[in-house]
Amino acid sequence: MTVTKAVRTTARPKRTPRQLFGAFAMIPWLVIALGTAPVRAEEPTPVVEVLDPFIEMHTAPGRGYPVFHVIEHGEQVELLKRKTNWYKVRASAGETGWTKSTQLGRTLQPSGLPADLPEVSHGQYLESSWRVGFTAGQLEQSPSFSLTVGYRPLTWLGAELEAGKIYNQSVTSDYYGANLIIEPLHRWSVTPYLLTGYSRFAFDARQKVVLSSLDDASGVALGGGLGYYIGRNFLIRAEYRVYSVSSNSESAGLSEWKIGMNTFF
Amino acid sequence: MENRHEHVLLMAHPTSGIAKSIMAGMALVALAGNVGAAENSGKPVQVIEPDITPREITQARIDSEFFELGVFAGVLSIDNFSTEPVYGVSAAFHATEDFFLQFNYGMSEAGLTSFEELGGANIRLLTDSDRDYTFYNFLVGYNIFPGEVFFSDKLTFNSAFYLVAGVGNTEFGGENNFTTTIGTGFRIVPLDWVTFHVDFRNHMFQSDLIRESQLTHNIQLSTGITVFF
């Protein structure tokens, strides 16, 4: 088995949903965190062996920061921490610096197995991943935005909860919905997807407009869009939806354009 | 050494496929019987010795720093009103080296318009509670100029100049307004896990609160501290 193949077939990278929940849980403790943030669980840091002729160590996590050291083929590297797509590593000689994750992808564990930092198409690594993001759009003539939280149990299927606001000239509307996203093709960085969802709308008359009463409405949405993946965990999506909204006896067809920013982990 | 079932198979010289399959079926039945007998006698039957050493897969918990939480304070120039202190909280997720998503929640309180000041204490366009200005927004950020700051001979900090843009809500004058926010900021990273920011932001929304509907520009200038974890 070639090394590249081995890298592709190893398990998915670990994800950090726990850290997200940790993030929200930590909001009230921010002041305390300021004093104690670097305290971590004591676990032996993972060590890998370099397979490339060499890997470069930068002074900081960014492509422009100078390379001050190289770790040669066969040497051991200790992985200290990760920031975006960069790893803080310690060479066996003791130098500490930052290495891009793609370089560390070609390394071996002490057991001789390839380290698990695979470069695969997004469909595979998105399975069982969480994603959060927001969208901005226009429903008919009214601007709208929403916050989305999604989970992807399968490579090609995801579910998403959405909460948003629509600003009409005379009313504002809060809406909540659930969507199913079907995304079967993952070969390209631009991926088409289909979306179907159910939403509930609540209306609130703007102060200066007098309206008798505004009942809640519900709607079924059908849509599709294109997602563009930037790197391993950033997605821009452009979407078009058609809603069939009904309230009491009336129903109406509405269309909406959206642009969304998503990140997943 | 052949056992009873092998003996049956070895003796057979099937001439057709049907005969073969009948023989195979018989052998399977016989084998099943044999296994049953072995189970009864309490001895496991080892057919093939597996030559597999199980792969050991360990998931290393590498400390990763994607999330940034912080507070900010500064001034907000509310269009048609006064410039007042603003403060709030922010949370960001750094997806890649270049992009991040940020959520902000802030609050301020508008003062008097120049018309109200000149008109004396009797003229008030808004009640006190309607003067509360609260906003939240979702922004996407791009680190356009990453770099370093040479603070002194020995102190060098990483830094980045970034652009943000996004949408959100502003509640002001008892109304909710769709707000577009654009801005720039500068971040200094003294430690891996602490950053200082200076931010300039323009919150724009259409308002007809005190005059004909117009796009109001509400300028925020603030500084903040955040922690990564």
HADDOCK unambig.tbl for C-alpha pairs under 7 A between the chains (distance, minus, plus):
assign (segid A and resid 34 and name CA) (segid B and resid 227 and name CA) 6.95 0.50 0.50
assign (segid A and resid 46 and name CA) (segid B and resid 60 and name CA) 6.19 0.50 0.50
assign (segid A and resid 62 and name CA) (segid B and resid 97 and name CA) 6.48 0.50 0.50
assign (segid A and resid 80 and name CA) (segid B and resid 62 and name CA) 6.66 0.50 0.50
assign (segid A and resid 80 and name CA) (segid B and resid 63 and name CA) 6.94 0.50 0.50
assign (segid A and resid 81 and name CA) (segid B and resid 62 and name CA) 5.55 0.50 0.50
assign (segid A and resid 81 and name CA) (segid B and resid 63 and name CA) 4.64 0.50 0.50
assign (segid A and resid 81 and name CA) (segid B and resid 64 and name CA) 5.39 0.50 0.50
assign (segid A and resid 82 and name CA) (segid B and resid 62 and name CA) 6.80 0.50 0.50
assign (segid A and resid 82 and name CA) (segid B and resid 63 and name CA) 6.11 0.50 0.50
assign (segid A and resid 82 and name CA) (segid B and resid 64 and name CA) 4.27 0.50 0.50
assign (segid A and resid 82 and name CA) (segid B and resid 65 and name CA) 6.07 0.50 0.50
assign (segid A and resid 83 and name CA) (segid B and resid 64 and name CA) 5.72 0.50 0.50
assign (segid A and resid 83 and name CA) (segid B and resid 65 and name CA) 5.00 0.50 0.50
assign (segid A and resid 83 and name CA) (segid B and resid 66 and name CA) 6.08 0.50 0.50
assign (segid A and resid 84 and name CA) (segid B and resid 66 and name CA) 6.21 0.50 0.50
assign (segid A and resid 84 and name CA) (segid B and resid 94 and name CA) 6.25 0.50 0.50
assign (segid A and resid 84 and name CA) (segid B and resid 95 and name CA) 5.84 0.50 0.50
assign (segid A and resid 84 and name CA) (segid B and resid 96 and name CA) 4.83 0.50 0.50
assign (segid A and resid 84 and name CA) (segid B and resid 97 and name CA) 5.68 0.50 0.50
assign (segid A and resid 85 and name CA) (segid B and resid 96 and name CA) 5.90 0.50 0.50
assign (segid A and resid 85 and name CA) (segid B and resid 97 and name CA) 6.38 0.50 0.50
assign (segid A and resid 134 and name CA) (segid B and resid 138 and name CA) 6.77 0.50 0.50
assign (segid A and resid 136 and name CA) (segid B and resid 167 and name CA) 6.63 0.50 0.50
assign (segid A and resid 145 and name CA) (segid B and resid 167 and name CA) 6.91 0.50 0.50
assign (segid A and resid 167 and name CA) (segid B and resid 178 and name CA) 6.33 0.50 0.50
assign (segid A and resid 206 and name CA) (segid B and resid 175 and name CA) 6.56 0.50 0.50
assign (segid A and resid 207 and name CA) (segid B and resid 175 and name CA) 6.58 0.50 0.50
assign (segid A and resid 231 and name CA) (segid B and resid 96 and name CA) 6.87 0.50 0.50
assign (segid A and resid 233 and name CA) (segid B and resid 95 and name CA) 5.81 0.50 0.50
assign (segid A and resid 234 and name CA) (segid B and resid 95 and name CA) 5.92 0.50 0.50
assign (segid A and resid 263 and name CA) (segid B and resid 95 and name CA) 6.33 0.50 0.50
